[in-house]
Amino acid sequence: MNLRIEEIGDVSCVAPVGRLDFDAAPGFQEALERVFSGAGKTPAAVIIDGTGLEYVSSAGLRAFLLAARSAQRAGISFALCALQPAVREVFELSGFSRIIPVHADRASALAQAQQGRA
Amino acid sequence: MDHPSVSPRARTAGSGLTVPLPVRRLTELLRAKTRGFAQLLIESRGPYARAFENLIVALIIFSVASIGVESIPGLPEWAMRTLRVAEIVTVAIFTFEYLLRVVAARNKLGFVFSYQGMVDLLAIAPFYLVGFDARWLRALRLLRLLRVLKLQTHFLETVVEERTRELAEKNAALEKAQAQLKAELEVARSLQLAILPAAFPARSGCEAAARMIPATTMGGDFYDYIELPDGEIGLVIADVSGHGVPAAFFMAVARTNLREQAVHHNDPGECLAQTNDALCAQNPLELFVTVFYCVLDPKSGVLRYANGGHNPPYIRRAAGIVETLRGAGGLVLGAMPGSRYPTHTVQLLAGDRLVLFTDGVTEAFNPAEELYGAQRLADEVHVHGGGTPAALVERICQSVTNFAGTAPQSDDITLTVLTWGAP
């Protein structure tokens, strides 16, 4: 799987593309940890844009859980947006959508991130 | 090794050319002796071989140094004489070594034309050639400096030998460790499979079948049947995040905890909440497990269930209609302490089938990277669910395997089918 990382002000948008399965999960997790620690400056918020995320296995869910915990420890707000229907269902079924905020699209996720700081 | 190629020649010599017996005896004796020395000083690689090797290296250094000393003008006659004698002895030993190496080599011609063979020959050849024509003396003497190359081949050989031996030792150790690891994994796998219940508790009117196909040697999925104190039966299907040894350990911990809580907490939601708290308290690897847990009253057919982030099971009604056991669930177990799990109730009717499964079934990929999907599973249950639970389990496993084709199995595949009431 590939990651596109974009900086919008002090918000980092991470867009994973492909399947987040057992093999891809460790790399994804490491990449997120690098985003959290930031190149010099820590982002205020990290948003995962799920437009290109086709599949999330249980190992992939675990990567999200660990990321959410790291973000919480570092005081970074962490949210998901624009999930494909199948992936959204996985987050709802597993109960993860209750502990990680899920937004309909990137704009509302960004608005929420900005509001959180105001 | 040597004899098959030697003896025919000896026979021809004996029959054709009449070589006198004492000469033949002598050559045979010499041959045997040389072979013995070759074995002792070259092939054996034992203490004698090492000592011989050191002697050769020392001689090379000495002889190269003496070439330098020889060129000093006005050297006294006694010194020149000593050096000449030393040169004769050195060449004699080098010649002996060269012969031994030829004898020891499997491919004799190959050795003669090899780099080392040529260098060894060059180290002694000038001495013998000088005897024929003295005018070449000076030039050929300089050729003796090529003995430095001999030094290089010796060290190179030693280093290569040492590295080869080290590598072989390391490889052997690695292979041993790997074999041990594999054997231990096999034991762990059989232990894990032994945890899964062998048979459904005998109850009139109830029948169940189950199957677990791990993706790697150690799976993270499990199912369980629990006999509860008041005659009810607990049914569990669960999927630990990831697979391999960590998932298998967590599975064993989760299963034990759930069994313990099930006996104490009659309410499925409460049972999951207690299990979740227990798992959160002993979860160093931060794994989690999705669990669907239900309690069946075999007398009434009432099924109470709670869902901790698991795929909702199917109920196939006697008429063939497939329903999904929805109803709000809770978070996966082991992720966050204090999570709540609402309990729901459904009435089973005679002949209904309950189909529990993990996402290894619905999320099996085919070579075109398409998902098996919930719809295919529901269709199988709808069309083929009328027979015994074992037949349906077999049918679904077959269908998933056929669908996946050559694509590798990425997740454990686990299925449990239960029928209640007369079919």
Interface residues (C-beta under 8 A of the other chain):
Chain A: D21 F22 A25 Y55 S57 S58 A59 L61 R62 L65 L66 R69 A86 L93 S94 G95 F96 R98 I99
Chain B: G220 D239 V240 S241 G242 H243 E286 L287 F288 T290 G308 G309 H310 N311 P312 G329 G330 L331 V332 A335 M336 S339 D359 E363 L371 S410 D411
